[in-house]
Amino acid sequence: MSTQSNVVSESSLGSQGAAVAAIPVTRLMYWSIRRELWENRAIYVATVAVAAVFLFGFSIGTVLWLAGIHSVPWLDPTQPESLRKPYEFAEDLIMAAALIVAMFYSVDALYAERRDRSILFWKSLPVSDLTVVLSKASIPIVILPLLAFAIAVVTQWMMLLISSAALLISGRSVSALWSQLSIFEMWLMLFFHFLCIHGLWQSPIYAWLLLVSGWARRAPILWAVLPPLAIGFGEKVAFNTTHFGSLIGNRFTGGSEGAAIMEQGRAMGPSTILTPAHFLINPGLWISLAFTVAFLAAAIRIRRYRGPI
């Protein structure tokens, strides 16, 4: 009887192992990303909240204009530059919110699971450290930029509808507003900016924060910030230069590429041509990606041997 039960147990364990081994990597990655979104709802809640507050203020201003209490520049078709200002401010606000959320998520992503000891549970699952780290890295590099872009599009679309309704109620034409705003062309450039600048260009920042998050035993935000500050101050004292600080600032602002993209997007016209190839052949992009790969590889190795705090 015991021999037969042992055979049955071994066969069942073998079938379970085969089932685990048969899980595709893409499916493991999909569910790992879903886990991150489920456990970190601030990823989308914070950005939506910022957009909602701005949209509420925009609506109040429009209602006050309809009531004749004060004038607003974004409802004057004779001022094309003023028409764009609230839309530009909305996307800047959403970009800033997404950047802050991405940084705080990255610096806490690997540290939190060691702090609450849930790493013991997650390591018992048939999910490799490579899959876990890549799924966490995909949130600030891919998922959050796309999510922020979608929120920006919805926000600007609602702003356009509110403005159009206000103009119609006041007996004015909306054709000038729609033609001068060029909303669809602006969204095309905005998509390129979110994905390339806030995703690929800033990827070394998020990879560095993930590396520190997996390594630090206490206060990962300090370990992430203090070494770059020390290098920057050391360079200034020793050589009276700020090359390292400029390099870090270039990652945050997008550099000349980011400025050019936003300038084109905010002055979009029929002659404007979107040229992703110019961005993709930029050496700065590939240097960024090389650092990203190096930091993520180190984070994967560290997670393999790090346990709970």
C-alpha positions, 0 to 999 in steps of 0.5 A: 500500500505504501509503495503504491501511495509513494508512486502516486505521490511521485507521479502527482508531483511530477505532473505538477512540476511539468505543469509549472514548467509549462507556464509561458514566460509571457503569462508569468510576466503578465500576471506579475505586472497585474500584481504590481498594479493591484498592490500599488494602486497609487500608480494610477490613482494619484495621476487620476486625482491630479487630473481630476483636480485640474479639470475641476478648476478648469470647469469652475473657470469656464462656468465663471466665464459663462456667468460673466464674472471674469474672462478666460484666455482659453475661450478667446479664439483670437488668441491661438497661443492662449488657447493652448496654455491650459492644455499644455499646463494640464499635460505638464501637471500630469507629466510631473505627477507621473514622474513623482509616482514612478520614482517613489514606486521604483525606490520602494518596489523591491524594498517593500517586499523585504520589509513586510517579508512577503518576499518569502512567499513570492520566492516560493512561487515559480517566478524567476527573479528576472521576471519579477524585476523586469515586471517592476521595471516595466511599470515606470518605464512602459506602463506608467507613461502609457497610462499617463498619456491616456489620462492626459488625452481624456483630460484634454478631451473633456477640456475641449468638450467643456470649452465647446459647450461653453462657446455654444451656450454663449452663441459663439462658433467652435470651429476656430477653437478646434482648428487652431488647437490641433488636438489630434496632432498634439496627442500624437506628439504627446504620445511620443514624448511620454513613451520615449522621454518619460519611458526610455530616456529616463529609464536609468533613473528608475533602474538605479532606484530599483537597484538601491531598493533591492540592496538597501536595508534601511532608508532606500531613498537616502541611499538613492539620493546621497551618492549622486549628490556626493559625486556632484559636490565632489566634482564641483570641489575638485574640478569646479565643474558640474558635468555630473549634475548636468548629466543627471538633470538631462535625464529628468528634463529630456535634454535637447531631444525632450525640449525639441519634441515638446516645442514641436508638439506645442507648435504643431502645424501641417508642416510638422513632421514626427521623426522618431528615427532622429531620437532612436539614433541618438547616442545618449539614448543607447548609453541610457539603455546600457546603464539601464540594463546594467542596473537591472542586471545588478538588481536581479542578482541582488534580489536572488540573494537578499532576504527579508530585513 
